[in-house]
């Protein structure tokens, strides 16, 4: 990879793939597929608050991974 100040979609998907399964699943369903937290909760058999928490943690971990990516 060229690690410049930007990241393309393919590289971003590789970084997202580094997330734990639960975080990645909720992140993809919410951000990529456009599901609501209610829909995610129903589909995965979790609570809406768990969905929100998983998304928050996924975003935080992604932020850390991307900071490392550009070092």
GIMO-V837797 format. One record per residue. RES is the residue in three letters. PSI is psi in degrees with one decimal (NA if undefined). NEAR is the number of other ideal C-beta (glycine too) atoms within 10 Angstrom. Layout:
res-><RES & RES>
psi-><PSI & PSI>
near-><NEAR & NEAR>
This chain:
res-><UNK & UNK & UNK & UNK & UNK & UNK & UNK & UNK & UNK & UNK & UNK & UNK & UNK & UNK & UNK & UNK & UNK & UNK & UNK & UNK & UNK & UNK & UNK & UNK & UNK & UNK & UNK & UNK & UNK & UNK & UNK & UNK & UNK & UNK & UNK & UNK & UNK & UNK & UNK & UNK & UNK & UNK & UNK & UNK & UNK & UNK & UNK & UNK & UNK & UNK & UNK & UNK & UNK & UNK & UNK & UNK & UNK & UNK & UNK & UNK & UNK & UNK & UNK & UNK & UNK & UNK & UNK & UNK & UNK & UNK & UNK>
psi-><151.4 & 114.1 & 82.4 & -165.1 & 1.3 & 166.3 & 135.6 & 174.9 & -40.7 & -43.9 & -39.4 & -40.3 & -34.3 & -36.3 & -43.4 & -36.0 & -18.0 & -13.3 & 150.1 & 152.3 & -48.0 & -45.8 & -47.2 & -42.1 & -50.6 & -43.6 & -49.7 & -42.4 & -39.2 & -51.8 & -46.3 & -48.8 & -15.4 & 19.0 & 151.2 & 165.8 & -34.4 & -45.3 & -41.3 & -45.8 & -46.1 & -43.2 & -39.3 & -7.3 & 37.2 & 174.1 & 161.4 & -38.4 & -33.7 & -41.3 & -46.6 & -41.7 & -43.7 & -39.8 & -43.7 & -47.1 & -37.0 & -45.4 & -41.2 & -45.3 & -38.4 & -42.0 & -45.2 & -42.6 & -41.2 & -35.2 & -43.1 & -37.3 & -40.1 & 6.1 & NA>
near-><9 & 6 & 10 & 8 & 5 & 8 & 16 & 10 & 7 & 8 & 15 & 13 & 12 & 13 & 15 & 18 & 8 & 13 & 20 & 11 & 7 & 16 & 21 & 17 & 18 & 26 & 20 & 16 & 20 & 20 & 14 & 10 & 10 & 8 & 18 & 12 & 20 & 11 & 15 & 22 & 18 & 13 & 12 & 16 & 7 & 17 & 12 & 14 & 10 & 16 & 25 & 15 & 16 & 24 & 18 & 12 & 16 & 22 & 15 & 11 & 18 & 20 & 10 & 10 & 14 & 14 & 9 & 10 & 16 & 10 & 6>
